[in-house]
Amino acid sequence: MEHTKKFSPGTSAIVFLLFAGFLYICVWSPSNPLLPFDQPNGSPKNFTAVEFAVKDELDLALEEASMRNKTVIIAVVNGAYVEQSVNAETTMLDLFLESFWLGEDTRPLLKHLLLVAVDQTAYDRCMFKRLHCYRLVTEGVDFGEEKVFMSRDFIKMMWRRTFFLMEVLRRGYSFIFTDTDVVWLRNPFTKLSLNETYDLQISVDKYFGSRRPEHNFINTGFYYIRSNNKTISLFDKWYSLKDNSTRKKEQDVLLDLLRHGVVTELDLRVRFLETRHFSGFCEDSKDVGAVTTVHANCCRHINAKVRDLKAVLRDWKRFKAALTKYPKAARTSAIVFLLLAGLLYLCVWSPSNPLLPFHEPNGSPKNYTGVEFLVKDKLDLALEEASMPNKTVIIAVVNRAYVEQSVNAETTMLDLFLESFWVGEDTRALLEHLLLVTVDQTAYDRCMFKRLHCYRLVTEGVDFGEEKVYMSRDFVKMMWRRTLFLLDVLRRGYSFIFTDTDVMWLRNPFAKLSLNGTEDIQISVDKFYGDPRPEHNLINTGFYHIRSNNRTISLFEKWYSLNNSTWKKEQDVLIDLLRQGIVTQLHLRVRFLETRHFSGFCEDSRDVSSVTTVHANCCRHINAKVRDLTAVLRDWKRFKAAVTKYPNAARNITMSFGWSPHGGCWNSWKPQH
């Protein structure tokens, strides 16, 4: 008789638990590189088994962006709103985000923005910007291209947006919905009723001072709505009319509903927002002291919106600069502002206020144990967060002049630098390993606002914030302070690429560097002569890769010890050291990088198929660098677009390629009158 061995219930339970534990360790562990359950902003979150079963991606995205009272700011974008055209210098999304930086009391609100992307390009761009992102998938529909106002696809996209927002309300979240062609000049929560007086507060194209729906032309590009049974019912009824509206856009259908009694039917409390505060191109606010948002409504095309909204931000910067320059003229405004600020502190800025929770500067609080806090300082933690697995980081040093736009400028050096990682080949992932070292508070604030890896380098009694003109006394001081910092990084065991922010990364430089440990230093040059001897190379410390070892640490120690070299800049002192035999003395292995790959304005690469970086060297002023590097990125985008459009002619396109003249930098050396 054959016997079958049976497991007791207790044994089966033990086997099951062991198997579940094995799966957890091998597959579901947050540290598993195969399945990292990261949130869109790169902050891993661990959920219990129950939570994981219940919450979908939208739940998690809303939870990440939410204020304490379950309020979020929502914007919907497609590829046309996040990508620059070949000749454009900015995107609608960039203008929208820039307004949060320039606005009054708006920067913390970016932590509560959920960007809803309707195509993969928009989602990738959102992730690259390190925002809270959600990918809204619509099978069989391509919402990536520009949808011209009132076209069939435009109307489809607006209705898809309405359905999504209805889903958000059903999940218990209140929200401000904002188009990205709305620039935020002040915190709108200070102008909205937040005490549950209203269910819906909505912008209008023109304001007539009436509370009756029939007297208001609403605009669904900006509104604040509370989640409750009444507003959910409103959205249900609104969306149910989608197919019976003879190609009406959703805004017009909602207007009809409001005018035909849905307010009374659902007992809705609706407020129409004054254009004095919530302005637009249909009706400008005439009170710059009160204006909160400006909407590019009554406008048909994206390029037109971008052009005119750039002018709005330029006007806003001029207004703020004028108030700063002539404070006496703004005395009355200042008194009113201080009184309001005190009130806001009590009513809005309290740490217990659910609208503006106090998070860490990058929006991702991190708790360290007492031991970690004692052992690791801020630099250790910053390096650890940015590091690749082999303890390599990318380091750039910035000050205020490199991160702030002048009143008339279109962009900043930092923005150009970051944009190159987006448009470059195989460079986007490298941004995860960039550590931005800031030498003043403004630069640090800007870095944190952009949600990068940031470190604040403090130098007591020295202000490195303003532009330091090439070879000025303060410029030399700043370069030496940088050298000392990089020595500290090497001593901590980290190898790095150091890059100036006036270096555009067009391709992944690691593909052109020796990474097998054969070189200690690989450094760029102003001109390349093909000679490996140090005395025959004019090095440039604006871009180099260095391995951390005893030889390179000794080199930096010797280098920094000569920092009082009759006001020589650090680059010239390093050239002297290399030419005087330090390479042989320390047994250093040095490679001088070809300008064919690691190019610059001193010597352009003539091979666009191989060029990796372009440095605005041989240039004196920031404005000149920005102008000419903008042209570099424009040239690069045109080249890529041409090769994509005519792949069979790629060789001819490459052969005929030429960089735009660096006129701004050439002229920067002329005497200033």
C-alpha positions as CSV (number, residue, x, y, z in Angstrom):
1,M,0.0,0.0,0.0
2,E,1.4,3.4,-1.1
3,H,1.5,6.1,1.6
4,T,1.4,9.8,0.8
5,K,3.1,12.1,3.2
6,K,0.8,14.8,4.5
7,F,1.9,18.1,5.9
8,S,0.1,19.3,9.1
9,P,-1.6,22.7,8.9
10,G,1.1,24.1,11.2
11,T,3.9,22.9,8.9
12,S,2.1,24.4,5.8
13,A,1.8,27.7,7.6
14,I,5.5,27.8,8.4
15,V,6.4,26.9,4.8
16,F,4.1,29.6,3.5
17,L,5.6,32.3,5.8
18,L,9.1,31.3,4.9
19,F,8.2,31.5,1.2
20,A,6.6,34.9,1.7
21,G,9.6,36.1,3.6
22,F,11.9,34.9,0.8
23,L,9.8,36.8,-1.8
24,Y,9.9,39.9,0.3
25,I,13.7,39.8,0.6
26,C,14.4,38.8,-3.0
27,V,11.8,40.7,-4.9
28,W,9.7,43.2,-3.0
29,S,12.4,44.8,-0.8
30,P,12.7,48.5,-1.4
31,S,16.5,48.1,-1.9
32,N,16.0,45.6,-4.8
33,P,17.4,47.2,-7.9
34,L,15.0,45.2,-10.2
35,L,11.8,46.6,-8.8
36,P,12.4,49.9,-7.0
37,F,9.0,51.2,-5.9
38,D,10.0,54.9,-6.1
39,Q,7.6,57.7,-6.3
40,P,7.8,60.1,-9.3
41,N,9.9,62.6,-7.2
42,G,12.5,59.9,-6.5
43,S,11.5,59.4,-2.8
44,P,10.9,55.7,-2.1
45,K,7.8,54.9,0.0
46,N,7.1,51.6,1.7
47,F,3.5,50.5,2.0
48,T,2.0,47.7,4.1
49,A,0.5,44.8,2.2
50,V,-3.0,46.2,2.8
51,E,-2.1,49.7,1.5
52,F,-0.4,48.2,-1.5
53,A,-3.5,46.2,-2.4
54,V,-5.8,49.2,-2.0
55,K,-3.8,52.2,-3.5
56,D,-3.3,52.6,-7.2
57,E,-0.8,55.0,-8.9
58,L,-3.2,57.9,-8.8
59,D,-3.7,57.5,-5.0
60,L,0.0,57.5,-4.4
61,A,0.6,60.5,-6.7
62,L,-2.1,62.5,-4.9
63,E,-0.9,61.5,-1.5
64,E,2.7,62.6,-2.3
65,A,1.6,66.0,-3.6
66,S,-1.2,66.7,-1.1
67,M,-1.3,69.3,1.6
68,R,-2.4,68.2,5.0
69,N,-6.1,69.0,4.3
70,K,-6.1,66.8,1.1
71,T,-5.7,69.7,-1.3
72,V,-3.5,69.5,-4.3
73,I,-2.6,71.8,-7.2
74,I,-3.2,70.1,-10.6
75,A,-2.0,71.0,-14.0
76,V,-2.3,68.9,-17.2
77,V,0.4,69.0,-19.9
78,N,1.3,67.3,-23.2
79,G,4.4,67.2,-25.3
80,A,3.7,70.5,-27.0
81,Y,3.7,72.3,-23.6
82,V,7.0,70.8,-22.3
83,E,9.2,70.7,-25.4
84,Q,10.9,73.6,-27.1
85,S,10.5,74.1,-30.8
86,V,13.9,74.3,-32.6
87,N,14.0,78.1,-32.5
88,A,12.4,78.5,-29.0
89,E,14.4,79.4,-25.9
90,T,11.8,78.2,-23.4
91,T,8.7,76.1,-23.0
92,M,5.3,76.8,-21.5
93,L,6.0,74.5,-18.6
94,D,9.3,76.3,-17.9
95,L,7.5,79.7,-17.8
96,F,4.9,78.3,-15.5
97,L,7.5,76.9,-13.1
98,E,9.6,80.1,-13.3
99,S,6.5,82.0,-12.1
100,F,6.6,80.0,-8.8
101,W,10.2,81.1,-8.3
102,L,9.6,84.8,-9.1
103,G,6.2,85.0,-7.4
104,E,5.6,86.3,-3.9
105,D,5.1,83.4,-1.4
106,T,4.7,80.8,-4.2
107,R,7.9,78.7,-3.9
108,P,6.6,76.3,-1.2
109,L,3.5,75.6,-3.3
110,L,5.5,73.8,-5.9
111,K,5.7,70.8,-3.5
112,H,2.0,70.4,-3.9
113,L,1.8,70.6,-7.7
114,L,0.8,67.3,-9.4
115,L,1.7,67.5,-13.1
116,V,-0.6,65.2,-15.1
117,A,1.1,64.1,-18.3
118,V,-1.1,62.9,-21.2
119,D,1.8,61.5,-23.3
120,Q,5.2,59.9,-22.6
121,T,7.3,62.9,-23.6
122,A,5.4,65.1,-21.1
123,Y,5.8,62.5,-18.4
124,D,9.6,62.1,-19.1
125,R,10.0,65.9,-18.9
126,C,8.1,66.0,-15.6
127,M,10.3,63.3,-14.1
128,F,13.4,65.1,-15.4
129,K,12.2,68.2,-13.6
130,R,11.8,66.1,-10.4
131,L,8.2,67.1,-9.9
132,H,5.2,65.1,-8.7
133,C,4.1,63.4,-11.9
134,Y,1.2,61.2,-13.0
135,R,0.9,59.6,-16.4
136,L,-2.7,59.8,-17.7
137,V,-3.0,57.0,-20.3
138,T,-5.8,57.2,-22.9
139,E,-5.7,54.2,-25.2
140,G,-5.8,54.9,-28.9
141,V,-5.6,58.7,-28.5
142,D,-2.4,60.8,-29.1
143,F,-2.6,64.1,-27.1
144,G,1.1,64.9,-27.6
145,E,0.9,67.5,-30.3
146,E,-0.4,71.1,-29.9
147,K,-4.2,71.1,-29.9
148,V,-5.3,74.4,-31.5
149,F,-8.1,76.1,-29.6
150,M,-11.5,74.7,-30.5
151,S,-10.2,72.0,-32.8
152,R,-11.7,68.5,-32.5
153,D,-8.7,67.1,-30.6
154,F,-8.6,70.2,-28.3
155,I,-12.2,69.5,-27.3
156,K,-11.4,65.8,-26.7
157,M,-8.5,66.6,-24.5
158,M,-10.6,69.1,-22.4
159,W,-13.2,66.4,-21.8
160,R,-10.6,63.8,-20.9
161,R,-9.2,66.3,-18.4
162,T,-12.7,66.8,-16.9
163,F,-13.2,63.1,-16.4
164,F,-9.8,62.8,-14.7
165,L,-10.6,65.7,-12.3
166,M,-14.0,64.1,-11.5
167,E,-12.0,61.0,-10.4
168,V,-9.8,63.2,-8.1
169,L,-12.9,64.6,-6.4
170,R,-14.3,61.1,-5.9
171,R,-11.1,60.2,-4.1
172,G,-11.7,62.9,-1.5
173,Y,-9.2,65.5,-2.8
174,S,-9.9,69.2,-3.2
175,F,-7.8,71.0,-5.7
176,I,-6.8,74.1,-7.5
177,F,-6.8,73.3,-11.2
178,T,-4.5,75.6,-13.2
179,D,-3.6,75.6,-16.9
180,T,0.2,76.0,-17.4
181,D,-0.4,79.2,-19.3
182,V,-1.3,80.8,-16.0
183,V,1.7,82.5,-14.3
184,W,1.5,82.6,-10.5
185,L,2.7,86.0,-9.3
186,R,1.4,85.7,-5.7
187,N,0.1,82.9,-3.5
188,P,-3.6,82.5,-4.6
189,F,-4.6,80.8,-1.4
190,T,-4.4,84.3,0.3
191,K,-7.1,85.5,-2.1
192,L,-9.4,82.4,-1.9
193,S,-11.9,81.7,0.7
194,L,-10.6,78.7,2.6
195,N,-13.2,78.4,5.4
196,E,-15.6,76.1,3.4
197,T,-17.8,79.1,2.5
198,Y,-17.7,78.1,-1.2
199,D,-17.7,74.8,-3.1
200,L,-16.3,76.3,-6.3
201,Q,-14.3,79.4,-6.9
202,I,-13.6,80.0,-10.5
203,S,-11.9,82.5,-12.7
204,V,-13.7,84.6,-15.4
205,D,-12.7,86.1,-18.7
206,K,-14.4,89.4,-17.7
207,Y,-15.6,90.4,-14.3
208,F,-18.9,92.3,-14.0
209,G,-19.2,92.3,-10.2
210,S,-22.2,90.0,-10.2
211,R,-22.7,86.8,-8.2
212,R,-25.3,85.4,-10.7
213,P,-23.9,82.8,-13.1
214,E,-25.7,84.3,-16.1
215,H,-23.6,87.5,-15.7
216,N,-20.2,85.7,-15.7
217,F,-18.1,84.2,-18.5
218,I,-16.3,81.5,-16.6
219,N,-12.9,80.2,-17.5
220,T,-11.9,76.6,-16.5
221,G,-8.2,77.4,-16.8
222,F,-8.0,78.3,-13.1
223,Y,-10.4,77.3,-10.3
224,Y,-10.5,76.0,-6.8
225,I,-13.0,73.2,-5.9
226,R,-13.7,71.4,-2.7
227,S,-14.4,67.7,-2.7
228,N,-17.9,67.0,-1.5
229,N,-21.1,65.3,-2.7
230,K,-22.3,68.5,-4.3
231,T,-19.2,69.0,-6.4
232,I,-19.0,65.4,-7.4
233,S,-22.6,65.5,-8.5
234,L,-21.8,68.6,-10.5
235,F,-18.9,66.9,-12.3
236,D,-21.1,63.8,-12.9
237,K,-23.8,65.9,-14.5
238,W,-21.2,67.9,-16.4
239,Y,-19.4,65.0,-17.9
240,S,-22.7,63.2,-18.8
241,L,-23.3,65.9,-21.3
242,K,-20.1,65.3,-23.2
243,D,-21.6,63.4,-26.1
244,N,-24.7,65.6,-26.5
245,S,-23.0,69.0,-26.7
246,T,-22.5,69.3,-30.5
247,R,-18.8,69.7,-30.2
248,K,-18.9,72.3,-27.4
249,K,-15.9,72.6,-25.3
250,E,-16.3,71.5,-21.6
251,Q,-16.1,75.1,-20.4
252,D,-19.1,76.2,-22.5
253,V,-21.1,73.2,-21.2
254,L,-20.3,74.1,-17.6
255,L,-21.4,77.7,-18.3
256,D,-24.7,76.4,-19.7
257,L,-25.2,74.2,-16.6
258,L,-24.5,77.1,-14.2
259,R,-26.9,79.4,-16.1
260,H,-29.6,76.8,-16.3
261,G,-30.0,76.3,-12.5
262,V,-27.5,73.6,-11.5
263,V,-26.3,75.9,-8.7
264,T,-29.8,76.0,-7.1
265,E,-30.5,72.3,-7.9
266,L,-27.3,71.1,-6.1
267,D,-27.3,73.9,-3.5
268,L,-23.8,74.9,-4.8
269,R,-22.0,77.9,-3.4
270,V,-20.1,79.4,-6.3
271,R,-17.8,82.5,-6.3
272,F,-16.6,84.2,-9.4
273,L,-13.0,85.5,-9.0
274,E,-12.3,89.1,-9.7
275,T,-9.9,89.8,-12.6
276,R,-8.3,92.4,-10.4
277,H,-6.7,89.4,-8.6
278,F,-7.1,86.6,-11.1
279,S,-6.2,88.4,-14.3
280,G,-5.9,87.3,-17.9
281,F,-5.3,88.6,-21.4
282,C,-9.1,89.0,-22.0
283,E,-9.1,91.5,-19.1
284,D,-5.9,92.7,-17.6
285,S,-5.7,93.5,-13.9
286,K,-5.0,97.2,-13.4
287,D,-3.7,96.7,-9.9
288,V,-0.2,95.3,-9.8
289,G,-0.3,95.5,-6.1
290,A,-3.0,92.9,-5.9
291,V,-2.7,90.8,-9.0
292,T,-2.2,87.1,-8.2
293,T,-2.3,85.1,-11.4
294,V,-2.2,86.1,-15.1
295,H,-3.8,83.7,-17.7
296,A,-2.9,83.8,-21.4
297,N,-6.6,83.4,-22.2
298,C,-8.1,84.9,-25.4
299,C,-5.1,83.5,-27.2
300,R,-5.0,80.7,-29.8
301,H,-1.5,79.3,-30.2
302,I,1.3,78.1,-27.8
303,N,4.0,80.2,-29.4
304,A,1.9,83.4,-29.0
305,K,1.2,82.5,-25.4
306,V,4.9,81.9,-24.6
307,R,5.9,85.2,-26.2
308,D,3.4,87.2,-24.3
309,L,3.8,85.4,-20.9
310,K,7.5,86.0,-21.2
311,A,6.7,89.7,-21.4
312,V,4.4,89.3,-18.3
313,L,7.3,87.8,-16.2
314,R,9.6,90.5,-17.6
315,D,7.2,93.2,-16.5
316,W,6.8,91.6,-13.1
317,K,10.6,91.5,-12.5
318,R,10.9,95.1,-13.5
319,F,8.2,96.0,-11.1
320,K,9.8,94.1,-8.2
321,A,13.2,95.6,-9.1
322,A,11.8,99.1,-9.1
323,L,10.3,98.6,-5.6
324,T,13.6,97.3,-4.4
325,K,15.5,100.2,-5.9
326,Y,13.1,102.9,-4.7
327,P,11.8,101.7,-1.4
328,K,10.6,105.2,-0.3
329,A,8.2,105.2,-3.2
330,A,6.8,102.0,-1.9
331,R,6.6,103.0,1.7
332,T,2.8,102.8,1.9
333,S,2.8,99.5,0.2
334,A,5.5,98.2,2.5
335,I,3.5,99.1,5.6
336,V,0.4,97.4,4.3
337,F,2.5,94.4,3.3
338,L,4.0,94.1,6.8
339,L,0.6,94.2,8.5
340,L,-0.7,91.6,6.1
341,A,2.5,89.5,6.6
342,G,1.9,89.5,10.4
343,L,-1.7,88.4,9.8
344,L,-0.6,85.7,7.3
345,Y,1.9,84.4,9.8
346,L,-0.8,83.9,12.4
347,C,-3.5,82.6,9.9
348,V,-1.5,80.9,7.1
349,W,2.1,80.2,8.0
350,S,1.4,78.4,11.3
351,P,3.2,75.0,11.1
352,S,-0.2,73.4,11.9
353,N,-1.8,74.9,8.8
354,P,-2.8,72.1,6.4
355,L,-2.3,74.3,3.3
356,L,1.4,75.0,3.8
357,P,3.1,72.2,5.7
358,F,6.7,72.8,6.7
359,H,8.7,70.2,4.8
360,E,12.4,69.9,4.3
361,P,13.8,72.3,1.5
362,N,13.7,69.5,-1.1
363,G,10.2,68.4,-0.1
364,S,11.5,64.9,1.0
365,P,12.1,64.8,4.8
366,K,14.7,62.4,5.8
367,N,15.1,61.1,9.4
368,Y,18.5,60.1,10.5
369,T,19.4,58.1,13.6
370,G,21.4,59.7,16.3
371,V,24.5,57.8,15.2
372,E,24.3,58.8,11.6
373,F,23.8,62.4,12.6
374,L,26.9,62.4,14.7
375,V,29.1,60.6,12.2
376,K,28.0,62.1,8.9
377,D,28.1,65.8,8.2
378,K,26.0,67.6,5.6
379,L,28.6,67.1,2.9
380,D,28.8,63.4,3.5
381,L,25.1,63.1,3.2
382,A,25.0,65.2,0.0
383,L,27.7,63.2,-1.6
384,E,26.1,59.9,-0.6
385,E,22.7,61.0,-2.1
386,A,24.3,62.0,-5.5
387,S,26.8,59.3,-5.8
388,M,27.0,56.5,-8.4
389,P,27.6,53.0,-7.0
390,N,31.3,53.4,-7.6
391,K,31.4,56.6,-5.4
392,T,31.6,59.0,-8.4
393,V,29.7,62.2,-8.5
394,I,29.3,65.1,-10.9
395,I,30.0,68.4,-9.2
396,A,29.2,72.0,-10.3
397,V,29.7,75.2,-8.3
398,V,27.2,78.1,-8.7
399,N,26.6,81.5,-7.3
400,R,23.6,83.9,-7.5
401,A,24.8,85.4,-10.8
402,Y,24.6,82.0,-12.5
403,V,21.1,81.1,-11.2
404,E,19.2,84.4,-11.4
405,Q,18.0,86.1,-14.6
406,S,18.7,89.7,-15.1
407,V,15.6,91.8,-15.7
408,N,15.9,91.5,-19.5
409,A,17.3,88.0,-19.7
410,E,15.4,85.1,-21.1
411,T,17.1,82.4,-19.2
412,T,20.0,81.7,-16.7
413,M,23.3,79.9,-17.0
414,L,22.0,77.2,-14.7
415,D,18.9,76.6,-16.7
416,L,20.9,76.3,-19.9
417,F,23.2,73.8,-18.2
418,L,20.3,71.7,-17.0
419,E,18.6,72.0,-20.4
420,S,21.7,70.4,-22.0
421,F,21.1,67.3,-19.9
422,W,17.6,67.1,-21.4
423,V,18.5,67.6,-25.1
424,G,21.8,65.7,-24.9
425,E,22.2,62.0,-25.9
426,D,22.2,59.6,-23.0
427,T,22.6,62.4,-20.5
428,R,19.2,62.7,-18.7
429,A,19.9,59.9,-16.2
430,L,23.2,61.7,-15.2
431,L,21.3,64.5,-13.5
432,E,20.6,62.1,-10.7
433,H,24.3,62.2,-9.9
434,L,24.8,66.0,-10.1
435,L,25.7,67.7,-6.8
436,L,25.2,71.5,-7.1
437,V,27.5,73.3,-4.7
438,T,26.2,76.8,-4.0
439,V,28.3,79.6,-2.5
440,D,25.5,81.9,-1.5
441,Q,21.9,81.6,-0.1
442,T,20.1,82.6,-3.3
443,A,21.9,79.9,-5.3
444,Y,21.1,77.4,-2.7
445,D,17.4,78.4,-2.7
446,R,17.2,78.1,-6.4
447,C,18.9,74.7,-6.3
448,M,16.4,73.4,-3.8
449,F,13.5,74.9,-5.8
450,K,14.7,72.8,-8.7
451,R,14.8,69.7,-6.5
452,L,18.4,68.9,-7.3
453,H,21.1,67.5,-5.0
454,C,22.3,70.7,-3.3
455,Y,25.1,71.6,-0.9
456,R,25.6,75.0,0.7
457,L,29.3,76.0,0.8
458,V,29.7,78.6,3.5
459,T,32.7,81.0,3.5
460,E,32.5,83.3,6.5
461,G,32.9,87.0,5.7
462,V,33.0,86.6,1.9
463,D,30.1,87.3,-0.5
464,F,30.4,85.2,-3.7
465,G,26.9,86.0,-4.9
466,E,27.6,88.6,-7.6
467,E,29.2,88.0,-11.0
468,K,32.9,87.6,-10.6
469,V,34.5,89.0,-13.8
470,Y,37.2,86.8,-15.2
471,M,40.6,87.4,-13.5
472,S,39.2,89.9,-11.0
473,R,40.4,89.6,-7.4
474,D,37.1,88.0,-6.2
475,F,37.1,85.7,-9.2
476,V,40.5,84.3,-8.2
477,K,39.4,84.0,-4.5
478,M,36.3,82.0,-5.6
479,M,38.4,79.6,-7.8
480,W,40.7,78.8,-4.9
481,R,37.8,78.3,-2.5
482,R,36.4,75.8,-5.1
483,T,39.8,74.0,-5.1
484,L,39.8,73.6,-1.4
485,F,36.3,72.1,-1.4
486,L,37.2,69.6,-4.2
487,L,40.2,68.5,-2.1
488,D,37.8,67.8,0.7
489,V,35.7,65.6,-1.6
490,L,38.7,63.6,-2.7
491,R,39.7,63.1,0.9
492,R,36.3,61.6,1.6
493,G,36.9,58.9,-1.1
494,Y,34.8,60.3,-3.9
495,S,35.9,60.5,-7.5
496,F,34.2,63.1,-9.6
497,I,33.7,65.0,-12.8
498,F,34.0,68.6,-12.1
499,T,32.1,70.8,-14.6
500,D,31.5,74.5,-14.9
501,T,27.8,75.3,-15.6
502,D,28.9,77.1,-18.8
503,V,29.6,73.6,-20.2
504,M,26.9,72.1,-22.3
505,W,26.6,68.3,-22.0
506,L,25.5,67.2,-25.5
507,R,26.5,63.5,-25.0
508,N,27.3,61.3,-22.1
509,P,31.0,62.1,-21.4
510,F,31.6,58.8,-19.6
511,A,31.5,57.1,-23.0
512,K,34.6,59.1,-24.0
513,L,36.5,58.8,-20.7
514,S,38.8,56.0,-19.6
515,L,37.0,54.4,-16.7
516,N,39.1,51.3,-16.1
517,G,41.4,53.0,-13.6
518,T,44.3,53.7,-16.0
519,E,44.1,57.5,-15.6
520,D,44.2,59.6,-12.4
521,I,43.1,62.8,-14.1
522,Q,41.5,63.4,-17.5
523,I,41.3,67.1,-18.1
524,S,40.0,69.4,-20.9
525,V,42.2,71.8,-22.7
526,D,41.7,75.2,-24.5
527,K,43.6,73.9,-27.5
528,F,44.6,70.3,-28.3
529,Y,48.0,69.7,-29.9
530,G,48.0,65.9,-29.7
531,D,51.0,65.8,-27.4
532,P,50.7,63.9,-24.1
533,R,53.4,66.1,-22.4
534,P,52.1,68.6,-19.8
535,E,54.2,71.4,-21.1
536,H,52.5,71.2,-24.5
537,N,48.9,71.5,-23.2
538,L,46.9,74.5,-22.1
539,I,44.6,72.8,-19.6
540,N,41.2,74.1,-18.5
541,T,39.8,73.3,-15.1
542,G,36.3,73.9,-16.2
543,F,35.8,70.2,-17.0
544,Y,37.8,67.3,-15.7
545,H,37.5,63.7,-14.3
546,I,39.6,62.8,-11.3
547,R,39.9,59.6,-9.3
548,S,40.2,59.7,-5.6
549,N,43.5,58.1,-4.5
550,N,46.7,59.1,-2.6
551,R,48.3,60.6,-5.7
552,T,45.4,62.9,-6.6
553,I,44.9,64.0,-2.9
554,S,48.6,64.8,-2.7
555,L,48.3,66.8,-6.0
556,F,45.4,68.9,-4.6
557,E,47.2,69.4,-1.3
558,K,50.3,70.7,-3.1
559,W,48.2,72.8,-5.5
560,Y,46.2,74.5,-2.8
561,S,49.3,75.2,-0.7
562,L,50.3,77.6,-3.5
563,N,47.0,79.6,-3.4
564,N,48.9,82.9,-2.6
565,S,50.8,82.8,-5.9
566,T,50.8,86.5,-6.6
567,W,47.1,86.4,-7.5
568,K,47.4,83.7,-10.1
569,K,44.2,81.9,-10.7
570,E,44.2,78.2,-9.7
571,Q,44.2,77.0,-13.3
572,D,47.5,78.8,-14.0
573,V,49.1,77.4,-10.8
574,L,48.1,73.9,-11.8
575,I,49.6,74.4,-15.3
576,D,52.9,75.5,-13.6
577,L,52.8,72.4,-11.3
578,L,52.3,70.0,-14.3
579,R,55.0,71.6,-16.3
580,Q,57.5,71.6,-13.4
581,G,57.4,67.8,-12.9
582,I,54.6,67.0,-10.4
583,V,53.3,64.3,-12.8
584,T,56.6,62.4,-12.5
585,Q,57.0,63.2,-8.8
586,L,53.6,61.8,-7.8
587,H,53.5,59.1,-10.5
588,L,50.3,60.6,-11.8
589,R,48.6,59.3,-15.0
590,V,47.2,62.3,-16.8
591,R,45.2,62.4,-20.1
592,F,44.5,65.6,-22.0
593,L,41.1,65.5,-23.6
594,E,40.7,66.2,-27.3
595,T,38.7,69.3,-28.3
596,R,37.1,67.1,-31.0
597,H,35.1,65.5,-28.1
598,F,35.5,68.1,-25.3
599,S,35.1,71.3,-27.2
600,G,35.0,75.0,-26.3
601,F,34.8,78.5,-27.8
602,C,38.7,78.6,-27.7
603,E,38.7,75.8,-30.2
604,D,35.4,74.5,-31.7
605,S,35.0,70.8,-32.4
606,R,34.5,70.3,-36.1
607,D,32.9,66.8,-35.7
608,V,29.3,67.2,-34.5
609,S,29.0,63.4,-34.6
610,S,31.6,63.1,-31.8
611,V,31.3,66.3,-29.8
612,T,30.4,65.6,-26.2
613,T,30.7,68.9,-24.3
614,V,30.9,72.5,-25.4
615,H,32.5,75.0,-23.0
616,A,32.1,78.8,-23.1
617,N,35.7,79.3,-22.4
618,C,37.7,82.3,-23.9
619,C,34.7,84.4,-22.8
620,R,34.6,87.2,-20.2
621,H,31.0,87.9,-19.1
622,I,28.0,85.8,-18.1
623,N,25.5,87.6,-20.4
624,A,27.8,86.8,-23.4
625,K,28.1,83.2,-22.4
626,V,24.4,82.8,-22.0
627,R,23.8,84.4,-25.4
628,D,26.3,82.2,-27.2
629,L,25.5,79.0,-25.4
630,T,21.8,79.5,-26.2
631,A,23.0,79.5,-29.9
632,V,24.9,76.2,-29.2
633,L,21.8,74.4,-28.0
634,R,19.8,75.9,-30.9
635,D,22.4,74.5,-33.3
636,W,22.4,71.2,-31.6
637,K,18.6,70.9,-31.7
638,R,18.5,71.8,-35.4
639,F,21.2,69.2,-36.1
640,K,19.2,66.5,-34.3
641,A,16.0,67.5,-35.9
642,A,17.5,67.4,-39.4
643,V,19.1,64.0,-38.9
644,T,15.7,62.6,-37.5
645,K,13.8,64.1,-40.5
646,Y,16.3,63.0,-43.1
647,P,18.1,59.9,-41.8
648,N,19.4,58.9,-45.2
649,A,21.2,62.2,-45.5
650,A,22.7,62.1,-42.0
651,R,26.3,62.0,-43.4
652,N,25.8,65.1,-45.6
653,I,24.1,66.9,-42.7
654,T,27.0,66.1,-40.4
655,M,29.6,67.2,-43.0
656,S,27.9,70.5,-43.6
657,F,27.3,71.4,-40.0
658,G,28.8,74.5,-38.5
659,W,28.4,76.3,-35.1
660,S,27.0,79.8,-35.0
661,P,29.6,82.5,-34.4
662,H,30.4,83.2,-30.7
663,G,29.8,86.9,-31.2
664,G,28.8,87.7,-27.7
665,C,32.0,86.2,-26.2
666,W,34.3,87.7,-28.8
667,N,32.9,91.1,-28.0
668,S,33.2,90.5,-24.3
669,W,36.9,91.3,-24.5
670,K,36.4,94.7,-26.0
671,P,36.8,97.7,-23.6
672,Q,33.6,98.6,-21.8
673,H,32.6,102.3,-22.1
